[in-house]
Amino acid sequence: IRALRTIPGLQDFADERTEVCPNAWFLNYTNPMAMLSGYMQRYTSVKTVGLCHSVQVCSEQLLKALGMENVLEGRRETIAGINHMGWLLEIYDKDGNDLYPEIRKRALEKNLTEKHEDMVRYEYIRRLGYYCTESSEHNAEYNPWFIKSRRPDLIDKYNIPLDEYPRRCIRQIEGWEKEKNDILKDGKITHERSREYASYIMEAMVTNVPYKIGGNVINEGLISNLPADACVEVPCLVDNMGIHPCKIGRLPVQLAAMNLTNIGAQLMTIEAAVTKKREAIYQAAFLDPHTAAELSVDEIVTMCDELIDAHGEYMKEYR
């Protein structure tokens, strides 16, 4: 529903942008990333890349949490998949040694011996063989395994913070208010360059000094065992000619299969936005793995109808 409410505004924005600045790049940081970026890339002429900071902090957070800070400097890695479910496919130290055997060993030991905030992703390492870019509380929502209405024990076992997002929003609002008050107090405004990709993209395009990012783009063969029209997250090279996605090839089958469980719902949501068919909304919800694990098809239809009706004017076109 969030995507369906946002996409009409994106289309208006795209129409205006095409007329005013047809060669400009649109850097999208908004969620749901794959749906919004995928719509822009398939149904408008606006040059779009989706950006998420999960990629650039993924391996650093993992190595620090596992007590492997000594191999941070000079490490090499490959991350690819879809937004919020990109996979740390390879990771080597500066001398070319594969770090995954030690990561797998330490992650398993940590999950078996202590409660911590990343237990879902460490279970991914154990069961799927690879670490995932997005946080454990998010990943628990993207599959049918960890959050079950009749299994509260799993919430405790994997230490899943169901209220994390509301708490995060409260903290952010408080932070904005503090920042505003600090600025008004003495009028001094300072800034420090963050690790977000946007300024580095601009710099690379202006200076022609290449820079590598993790970007969300239309697949078109970049990951060969995912659909061509899916929005995928892959390494991209940026220079003064724009953003150039890198071909990854095949993902390990289990990782591609995990991505596909979410891609279906993403593509179907875009289909609903384009066709304005209420049945397409139902079908998108049918394909969501977490929803399907909890509800029957009739219950899903009822839930969708209630959400559509609750959004009233915004959803009146859907029949």
Backbone hydrogen bonds, N-H to C=O, Kabsch-Sander energy under -0.5 kcal/mol:
donor,donor_aa,acceptor,acceptor_aa,energy
5,R,1,I,-2.2
6,T,2,R,-1.4
7,I,3,A,-2.6
9,G,6,T,-0.6
10,L,6,T,-1.8
11,Q,7,I,-2.4
12,D,8,P,-2.0
13,F,9,G,-2.4
14,A,10,L,-2.9
15,D,11,Q,-2.5
16,E,12,D,-2.0
17,R,13,F,-2.8
18,T,14,A,-2.6
19,E,15,D,-1.3
20,V,16,E,-2.4
21,C,17,R,-2.8
24,A,21,C,-1.5
26,F,47,K,-3.2
27,L,25,W,-0.6
28,N,26,F,-0.8
28,N,49,V,-2.4
29,Y,27,L,-0.6
36,L,32,P,-2.5
37,S,33,M,-2.8
38,G,33,M,-0.5
38,G,34,A,-1.3
39,Y,35,M,-2.0
40,M,36,L,-2.2
41,Q,37,S,-2.6
42,R,38,G,-1.6
43,Y,39,Y,-2.9
44,T,40,M,-1.1
47,K,24,A,-0.7
48,T,46,V,-0.7
49,V,26,F,-2.0
50,G,216,N,-2.0
51,L,28,N,-3.1
52,C,214,G,-0.5
55,V,52,C,-1.1
57,V,53,H,-0.9
58,C,54,S,-0.7
58,C,55,V,-0.8
61,Q,57,V,-2.3
62,L,58,C,-1.8
63,L,59,S,-2.9
64,K,60,E,-2.3
65,A,61,Q,-2.2
66,L,62,L,-1.5
67,G,64,K,-1.4
68,M,63,L,-3.4
71,V,68,M,-1.8
72,L,69,E,-1.6
75,R,72,L,-1.6
76,R,92,Y,-2.6
78,T,90,E,-1.8
80,A,87,W,-1.7
81,G,233,E,-1.8
82,I,85,M,-1.3
85,M,82,I,-2.3
87,W,80,A,-2.6
88,L,131,Y,-2.6
89,L,78,T,-1.8
89,L,87,W,-1.6
90,E,78,T,-1.3
92,Y,76,R,-3.0
93,D,97,N,-2.1
96,G,93,D,-2.3
99,L,91,I,-2.6
100,Y,91,I,-0.6
103,I,99,L,-2.1
104,R,100,Y,-3.1
105,K,101,P,-1.8
106,R,102,E,-2.5
107,A,103,I,-2.7
108,L,104,R,-1.9
109,E,105,K,-1.9
110,K,106,R,-2.5
111,N,107,A,-2.3
112,L,108,L,-1.8
113,T,109,E,-1.2
114,E,110,K,-1.7
119,M,116,H,-0.7
122,Y,118,D,-1.7
123,E,119,M,-1.9
124,Y,120,V,-1.7
125,I,121,R,-1.8
126,R,122,Y,-2.0
127,R,123,E,-2.8
128,L,124,Y,-3.4
129,G,124,Y,-1.1
129,G,125,I,-0.9
130,Y,124,Y,-0.6
131,Y,88,L,-0.5
133,T,86,G,-2.4
139,N,135,S,-2.7
140,A,136,S,-2.1
141,E,138,H,-2.1
142,Y,138,H,-0.6
142,Y,139,N,-0.9
147,I,140,A,-0.6
148,K,146,F,-0.7
151,R,148,K,-1.9
154,L,151,R,-1.5
155,I,151,R,-0.7
156,D,152,P,-1.4
157,K,153,D,-2.7
158,Y,154,L,-2.4
159,N,156,D,-0.9
160,I,155,I,-2.1
162,L,160,I,-1.3
164,E,161,P,-2.0
167,R,163,D,-2.0
168,R,164,E,-2.6
169,C,165,Y,-2.4
170,I,166,P,-2.2
171,R,167,R,-2.3
172,Q,168,R,-2.4
173,I,169,C,-2.5
174,E,170,I,-2.2
175,G,171,R,-2.2
176,W,172,Q,-2.5
177,E,173,I,-2.0
178,K,174,E,-2.1
179,E,175,G,-2.6
180,K,176,W,-2.5
181,N,177,E,-2.4
182,D,178,K,-2.6
183,I,179,E,-2.1
184,L,180,K,-2.4
185,K,181,N,-1.7
186,D,182,D,-1.2
187,G,183,I,-2.3
189,I,187,G,-0.5
190,T,188,K,-0.5
200,Y,197,Y,-0.6
201,I,197,Y,-2.3
202,M,198,A,-2.2
203,E,199,S,-2.2
204,A,200,Y,-2.4
205,M,201,I,-2.3
206,V,202,M,-2.0
207,T,203,E,-3.0
208,N,204,A,-1.8
211,Y,238,V,-1.6
213,I,236,C,-2.6
215,G,213,I,-0.6
215,G,234,V,-2.5
216,N,50,G,-2.3
217,V,215,G,-0.7
217,V,232,V,-2.5
219,N,230,A,-2.8
220,E,228,A,-2.6
222,L,219,N,-1.7
224,S,222,L,-0.6
224,S,249,G,-1.0
226,L,223,I,-1.7
230,A,227,P,-1.4
232,V,217,V,-2.9
232,V,230,A,-0.7
233,E,81,G,-2.4
234,V,215,G,-2.3
234,V,232,V,-0.6
236,C,213,I,-2.8
237,L,244,H,-2.7
238,V,211,Y,-2.6
239,D,242,G,-2.2
242,G,239,D,-1.9
244,H,237,L,-3.1
246,C,235,P,-2.6
248,I,222,L,-2.7
249,G,222,L,-2.2
255,L,252,P,-1.0
256,A,252,P,-2.3
257,A,253,V,-2.5
258,M,254,Q,-1.6
259,N,255,L,-2.3
260,L,256,A,-2.5
261,T,257,A,-1.4
262,N,258,M,-0.7
262,N,259,N,-1.2
263,I,259,N,-2.5
264,G,260,L,-1.8
266,Q,262,N,-2.0
267,L,263,I,-3.1
268,M,264,G,-2.1
269,T,265,A,-1.8
270,I,266,Q,-1.9
271,E,267,L,-2.2
272,A,268,M,-2.1
273,A,269,T,-2.1
274,V,270,I,-1.9
275,T,271,E,-2.8
276,K,272,A,-2.4
278,R,276,K,-0.5
280,A,277,K,-0.7
281,I,277,K,-1.0
281,I,278,R,-0.5
282,Y,278,R,-1.9
283,Q,279,E,-2.3
284,A,280,A,-2.1
285,A,281,I,-2.1
286,F,282,Y,-2.6
287,L,283,Q,-1.6
288,D,284,A,-0.6
288,D,285,A,-0.9
292,A,288,D,-2.6
293,A,289,P,-1.3
294,E,290,H,-0.8
294,E,291,T,-1.0
295,L,291,T,-2.4
300,I,296,S,-2.3
301,V,297,V,-2.3
302,T,298,D,-2.3
303,M,299,E,-2.5
304,C,300,I,-2.6
305,D,301,V,-2.6
306,E,302,T,-2.2
307,L,303,M,-2.1
308,I,304,C,-2.9
309,D,305,D,-2.6
310,A,306,E,-2.1
311,H,307,L,-1.3
312,G,309,D,-1.2
314,Y,311,H,-1.9
315,M,312,G,-1.7
316,K,313,E,-1.1
318,Y,315,M,-1.5
319,R,276,K,-1.5
319,R,317,E,-0.5
